[in-house]
Amino acid sequence: YARYVARRLRPIGRVLDFGTGTGEFVKALRAQGIEAHGVEPSCTARDVAMSRDGLSIAASSAALPSGGWRGATAIEVAEHIPDPGWLAELYSVLDPGAFLLLTTPNRDSLAASLRGAAWSQMTNPFHVVLFNAVALRGVMRRAGFVNVHLLRTGPVFGRTAVHKAAHCALALAGRDSSLRVLGYKPTHGVPCA
């Protein structure tokens, strides 16, 4: 996803990784030449990021300097937070026109359909809410984001061409394992509901 942010979204200014954990994605963004910073509520994860890599990770969006936030990412975070209010908090620190790239497990994936209650994302005790595309877009829109749309492509993992082709087919059908949603803070005015 770091290459996608660098090549397709091309942020000019700072990018915030919300729920950065130990800062791996912040480092990946920086390796792409992006000025990246992280927010992580877990003091244990923040301590690891700061002691191991010298990263400065904020405990909340409120602790960030204002202005200059041209984008944000929340990679595999939404499923861990029961209250979607964090999206409004994130929205409030972003500059007008800034993007939010959010990924989360897909409740409508083929694997979820086949495995039902035994689906690994469903049985993960740290996953407190699971989304499908309609629900996730709705939550982002209610937080104020506009032009919210599902990305049908993303990193393709796998060793064989057949595996990669199957992944692409599932993504096009909206049935792959991960949702990738992109939205923007309006450049002016108040968004319509």
Summary of the structure (lengths in Angstrom):
residues: 193
radius of gyration: 16.6
end to end distance: 29.3
largest distance: 48.0
contacts: 595
relative contact order: 0.15
helix: 40%
strand: 20%
